[in-house]
Amino acid sequence: MIDPGTIQAISTVGFPIVAFLLVFWQSNTVIKSNTAALKELTLMLKR
């Protein structure tokens, strides 16, 4: 079994790392989506 100190260390250090990675992934996804939308808008305005 894992001792309580190890579990506490994982929850203390692990959660911020996972939260950071999720926010980073979400930001990347939104930026890519917005870039594609702006490119499409630019093409429509050039017509």
MDAnalysis code that builds the backbone (N, CA, C; Angstrom):
import MDAnalysis as mda
import numpy as np

u = mda.Universe.empty(141, n_residues=47, atom_resindex=np.repeat(np.arange(47), 3), trajectory=True)
u.add_TopologyAttr("name", ["N", "CA", "C"] * 47)
u.add_TopologyAttr("resid", np.arange(1, 48))
u.add_TopologyAttr("resname", ["MET", "ILE", "ASP", "PRO", "GLY", "THR", "ILE", "GLN", "ALA", "ILE", "SER", "THR", "VAL", "GLY", "PHE", "PRO", "ILE", "VAL", "ALA", "PHE", "LEU", "LEU", "VAL", "PHE", "TRP", "GLN", "SER", "ASN", "THR", "VAL", "ILE", "LYS", "SER", "ASN", "THR", "ALA", "ALA", "LEU", "LYS", "GLU", "LEU", "THR", "LEU", "MET", "LEU", "LYS", "ARG"])
u.atoms.positions = np.array([
    [0.832, -1.195, 0.000],
    [0.000, 0.000, 0.000],
    [0.872, 1.252, 0.000],
    [0.321, 2.296, -0.528],
    [1.045, 3.567, -0.565],
    [0.815, 4.298, 0.756],
    [1.900, 4.832, 1.303],
    [1.757, 5.529, 2.582],
    [1.103, 6.902, 2.373],
    [0.458, 7.428, 3.398],
    [-0.260, 8.704, 3.282],
    [0.625, 9.877, 2.859],
    [1.902, 9.855, 3.221],
    [2.806, 10.937, 2.828],
    [2.989, 11.001, 1.322],
    [3.088, 9.832, 0.694],
    [3.235, 9.777, -0.765],
    [1.966, 10.260, -1.449],
    [0.827, 9.837, -0.949],
    [-0.453, 10.276, -1.514],
    [-0.590, 11.787, -1.388],
    [-0.225, 12.329, -0.246],
    [-0.296, 13.779, -0.026],
    [0.637, 14.514, -0.983],
    [1.838, 13.987, -1.187],
    [2.800, 14.626, -2.094],
    [2.286, 14.623, -3.528],
    [1.702, 13.509, -3.941],
    [1.165, 13.422, -5.305],
    [0.007, 14.392, -5.477],
    [-0.882, 14.470, -4.504],
    [-2.026, 15.368, -4.640],
    [-1.605, 16.828, -4.552],
    [-0.572, 17.118, -3.780],
    [-0.101, 18.496, -3.651],
    [0.630, 18.956, -4.899],
    [1.497, 18.121, -5.432],
    [2.310, 18.488, -6.590],
    [1.627, 18.102, -7.896],
    [0.956, 16.975, -7.917],
    [0.364, 16.458, -9.148],
    [-0.799, 17.276, -9.660],
    [-1.660, 17.739, -8.780],
    [-2.837, 18.484, -9.228],
    [-2.481, 19.752, -9.985],
    [-1.575, 20.592, -9.477],
    [-1.232, 21.797, -10.247],
    [-0.619, 21.483, -11.609],
    [0.149, 20.421, -11.695],
    [0.751, 20.044, -12.978],
    [-0.331, 19.626, -13.964],
    [-1.246, 18.786, -13.526],
    [-2.335, 18.335, -14.396],
    [-3.228, 19.506, -14.782],
    [-3.533, 20.376, -13.836],
    [-4.364, 21.546, -14.134],
    [-3.674, 22.444, -15.153],
    [-2.375, 22.661, -15.007],
    [-1.628, 23.474, -15.966],
    [-1.685, 22.861, -17.353],
    [-1.476, 21.548, -17.443],
    [-1.495, 20.889, -18.747],
    [-2.868, 20.980, -19.405],
    [-3.927, 20.845, -18.621],
    [-5.274, 20.962, -19.182],
    [-5.560, 22.375, -19.683],
    [-5.152, 23.379, -18.933],
    [-5.356, 24.768, -19.361],
    [-4.512, 25.063, -20.597],
    [-3.288, 24.549, -20.637],
    [-2.417, 24.733, -21.801],
    [-3.047, 24.108, -23.038],
    [-3.562, 22.886, -22.906],
    [-4.206, 22.200, -24.027],
    [-5.436, 22.976, -24.499],
    [-6.247, 23.448, -23.565],
    [-7.445, 24.201, -23.921],
    [-7.069, 25.490, -24.645],
    [-6.067, 26.189, -24.162],
    [-5.635, 27.433, -24.798],
    [-5.130, 27.163, -26.208],
    [-4.353, 26.112, -26.369],
    [-3.859, 25.755, -27.699],
    [-5.003, 25.472, -28.656],
    [-5.992, 24.727, -28.196],
    [-7.137, 24.382, -29.027],
    [-7.914, 25.631, -29.426],
    [-8.150, 26.518, -28.486],
    [-8.900, 27.743, -28.767],
    [-8.122, 28.643, -29.719],
    [-6.819, 28.761, -29.525],
    [-6.003, 29.603, -30.397],
    [-6.013, 29.061, -31.823],
    [-5.887, 27.755, -31.987],
    [-5.924, 27.162, -33.328],
    [-7.279, 27.392, -33.984],
    [-8.339, 27.241, -33.229],
    [-9.684, 27.459, -33.758],
    [-9.885, 28.914, -34.163],
    [-9.452, 29.835, -33.323],
    [-9.590, 31.260, -33.636],
    [-8.739, 31.654, -34.832],
    [-7.556, 31.085, -34.954],
    [-6.695, 31.370, -36.100],
    [-7.366, 30.926, -37.393],
    [-7.948, 29.746, -37.388],
    [-8.647, 29.251, -38.575],
    [-9.834, 30.146, -38.913],
    [-10.578, 30.572, -37.913],
    [-11.731, 31.443, -38.149],
    [-11.293, 32.794, -38.702],
    [-10.211, 33.344, -38.184],
    [-9.723, 34.631, -38.682],
    [-9.195, 34.522, -40.106],
    [-8.544, 33.415, -40.440],
    [-8.083, 33.212, -41.815],
    [-9.269, 33.160, -42.768],
    [-10.307, 32.436, -42.368],
    [-11.512, 32.339, -43.194],
    [-12.172, 33.704, -43.339],
    [-12.251, 34.455, -42.271],
    [-12.840, 35.794, -42.314],
    [-12.029, 36.710, -43.223],
    [-10.718, 36.626, -43.142],
    [-9.852, 37.443, -43.992],
    [-10.075, 37.114, -45.460],
    [-10.202, 35.828, -45.776],
    [-10.464, 35.437, -47.163],
    [-11.811, 35.961, -47.643],
    [-12.808, 35.922, -46.783],
    [-14.142, 36.416, -47.160],
    [-14.122, 37.925, -47.385],
    [-13.361, 38.645, -46.589],
    [-13.310, 40.100, -46.724],
    [-12.518, 40.539, -47.953],
    [-11.587, 39.713, -48.411],
    [-10.790, 40.057, -49.587],
    [-11.575, 39.909, -50.879],
    [-12.680, 39.211, -50.866],
    [-13.476, 38.985, -52.083],
    [-14.187, 40.217, -52.526],
])
